[in-house]
Amino acid sequence: MIEQNHIDSSTYMAFISFLKENECKDIIILPHEQPDLDAYASCWGLKELLSRLKLNPLVLLPSIPMELNYILHTMNFPLFDSDRNKIYKNRGRDTRKCIILVDFSNPERIEKKEIKSITDQADIMVAIDHHYAKQVGNLNYLLYKPYNSTSEIITELIIALDYSSILENKDLSTALIGGILIDTSFLDRANSKTFYLLSILSNYGSYSKIASTLKRIPRNIDEKIARLKGAQRTKIYRIDNTLIVFTKVGSYESSVASSLVKLGADIAIVTSKKQHVTRIIGRSRININLGEIFRTIADKYGYIGGGHSGAAVLTIQQKNDERVETIINELYKSIVNLLLKKFSVVA
C-alpha cells in the first residue's frame, strides 16, 4: 500500500462526490484535440479509476497525431476504438451525459464538428487540468492542480482514493511516466511532487522503455521544414543574459516553439495563423509563469489562453493582424517586466 502522507485527499474526494451527486454514470472522457501522451495517459488512468468506482467511462480520442500514434503502436498501448464506437452508437439515446475534459478546461477549444456535436449534448461538463486558465461559464466543475502534468494529477487521484492497485498495470504506469516526461521536457521542469509521483510509478512501469521510445519519435518532413523555417525567421531579444525569440510559422507551432528552446532560447513565442483562428504558443525553460501572462492578456481581450510556467497558448478567434501584433507586443512587455523585476530582486 502506498502512503498518502504527501497527498491532500479532500480535493479529490470532492471531485468524485460531485460526479456521484450529479448522477454521472455514463461518462465520456475527452482529451484536447491533437492529444499528446500526457493527455492520453491521463484519460486512460481516469477511465481505470472510474471503472473501479462502478461508473461507466468511455474514452473518446478526437484524433491521434503522428507522434502519439508512433508511441501507442511502439508500446502496444490501447487505441480505445471500441469506446469510440460505443459513444457514437449511443449518441442519440436519451440518457444523462457527463463529459470530462482532460488536460484542458475550455470547451471552446473544441473545433471538430463531430466532437462538438457530442459535447453540445452534455448535461454535465467537468474538467481536469494542470494549465492555469479562467473557468468558463458552461463548465460545471474544474479540478485544477498547479502541477507539471495532468498525469501527475491522475496518479495522485488514484492514490488518494486508495486505488493504487490500478498502478500495478505496467502499461498504464509506463504511459503515465511518459506523460510526465513529455510535459516536463524530460524533467527539466520537474519539482519534488513530480519526483515523488514518478518514484511510485517507476515501481510498476518501465521508465527506461518509454524514455527510449520518446527519444526515437520520428518527425515527418513537413514538421522538419516548419522547425527550420521557424528558426530562420526568428527575431531575437536579449534581456541581460536571457534570450527571448519570436517567430511565425504556418503549422507545427508547438513543435517549433519547443525546438527553439532546445536550440538555446530561454523563451520562445511562436505565432501561427490558421483558417479561422490565430494561435500563439509560448515555451520557456526559465522560472517565469508563462501561463499567468497568457491568461491575463487573453482575459483582457476576451480570448482563450493559459498554461503553466513552461508552456502556454493563446487562441485568437479571428484573423486580425493588428490585434495579433498588439497581443505579441503585450506579451513581450509583460515578459520583460517580469524579468526586470526578477533581476532587481536578485540584485
HUKA-V478649 format. One record per helix or strand of 2 or more residues. SS is the DSSP state (alpha for helix, beta for strand). FROM is the first residue (numbers start at 1). TO is the last residue. If there is no record, write none. Layout:
ss=SS from=FROM to=TO
ss=SS from=FROM to=TO
This chain:
ss=alpha from=10 to=21
ss=beta from=26 to=31
ss=alpha from=37 to=52
ss=beta from=56 to=60
ss=alpha from=66 to=75
ss=alpha from=81 to=89
ss=beta from=97 to=102
ss=alpha from=107 to=109
ss=alpha from=113 to=119
ss=beta from=124 to=129
ss=beta from=141 to=144
ss=alpha from=150 to=160
ss=alpha from=164 to=168
ss=alpha from=170 to=183
ss=alpha from=192 to=201
ss=alpha from=207 to=215
ss=alpha from=221 to=232
ss=beta from=235 to=239
ss=beta from=242 to=248
ss=alpha from=253 to=263
ss=beta from=267 to=273
ss=beta from=278 to=284
ss=alpha from=290 to=301
ss=beta from=304 to=307
ss=beta from=311 to=316
ss=alpha from=321 to=346
